[in-house]
Amino acid sequence: MKERRLVDVSAISPEAWRLLRVAAGYDQRDVERAVDGLVQAHISMLESGTRALSADRREQLLDLYTEELTDEQVEALVEHF
């Protein structure tokens, strides 16, 4: 697994979650297939801000997305959106 800088998953906005996913090249169905027990509805709710996933689930998502992104890309999306 790629080592990444510390990013506080509780500080990531719904818009940043969506942008991280898209920048990493995933659609919601891809994420559903990649993370056991996570369904498309969970991703939709996280990205719309209507529901927060557990910190462990958000860490799993961030790990998945950051495998495809540089630290600079992650930081830019989290800080600016």
C-alpha positions in Angstrom: 0.0 0.0 0.0 1.2 3.5 -0.9 2.3 5.5 2.1 0.4 8.8 2.3 0.5 11.9 4.3 -2.0 12.2 7.2 -5.4 13.4 6.0 -8.1 13.8 8.6 -11.0 11.9 7.0 -13.5 13.8 9.1 -12.3 17.0 7.5 -13.0 15.9 3.9 -16.1 17.6 2.4 -18.7 15.7 0.5 -17.6 17.5 -2.7 -14.0 16.5 -2.0 -15.0 12.9 -1.6 -16.7 12.9 -5.0 -13.7 14.7 -6.6 -11.2 12.2 -5.0 -13.2 9.3 -6.4 -13.5 10.7 -9.9 -9.8 11.8 -10.0 -8.8 8.3 -9.0 -10.8 6.9 -11.9 -13.6 5.2 -10.0 -17.3 5.3 -10.6 -19.6 4.4 -7.7 -20.1 0.8 -8.9 -16.3 0.3 -9.1 -16.0 1.4 -5.5 -18.8 -1.0 -4.5 -16.9 -3.8 -6.1 -13.5 -2.8 -4.6 -14.6 -2.4 -0.9 -16.4 -5.3 0.7 -19.7 -4.4 2.4 -19.9 -1.0 0.8 -22.8 -0.3 -1.6 -23.4 2.5 -4.1 -25.9 4.1 -1.9 -23.3 4.6 0.9 -21.1 6.4 -1.6 -24.0 8.6 -2.9 -24.9 9.6 0.7 -21.3 10.3 1.6 -20.8 12.5 -1.5 -24.1 14.3 -1.0 -23.5 15.0 2.7 -26.7 13.2 3.8 -24.8 10.4 5.7 -21.3 10.0 7.1 -19.6 6.6 7.0 -17.6 5.3 9.9 -14.1 6.6 10.2 -12.8 3.1 9.3 -14.9 3.0 6.1 -13.7 6.5 5.1 -10.1 5.4 5.7 -10.7 2.5 3.4 -12.1 4.8 0.7 -9.2 7.2 1.1 -6.7 4.3 0.9 -8.4 3.1 -2.3 -8.5 6.6 -3.9 -4.9 7.5 -2.9 -3.5 4.4 -4.5 -4.2 6.2 -7.8 -3.4 9.8 -6.8 -0.3 11.7 -5.7 -0.1 13.3 -2.3 -0.2 16.7 -3.9 -3.5 15.8 -5.7 -5.1 14.6 -2.5 -4.0 17.6 -0.6 -5.3 20.0 -3.2 -8.7 18.4 -3.4 -9.1 18.1 0.4 -7.9 21.6 1.1 -9.7 23.5 -1.7 -13.1 21.7 -1.8 
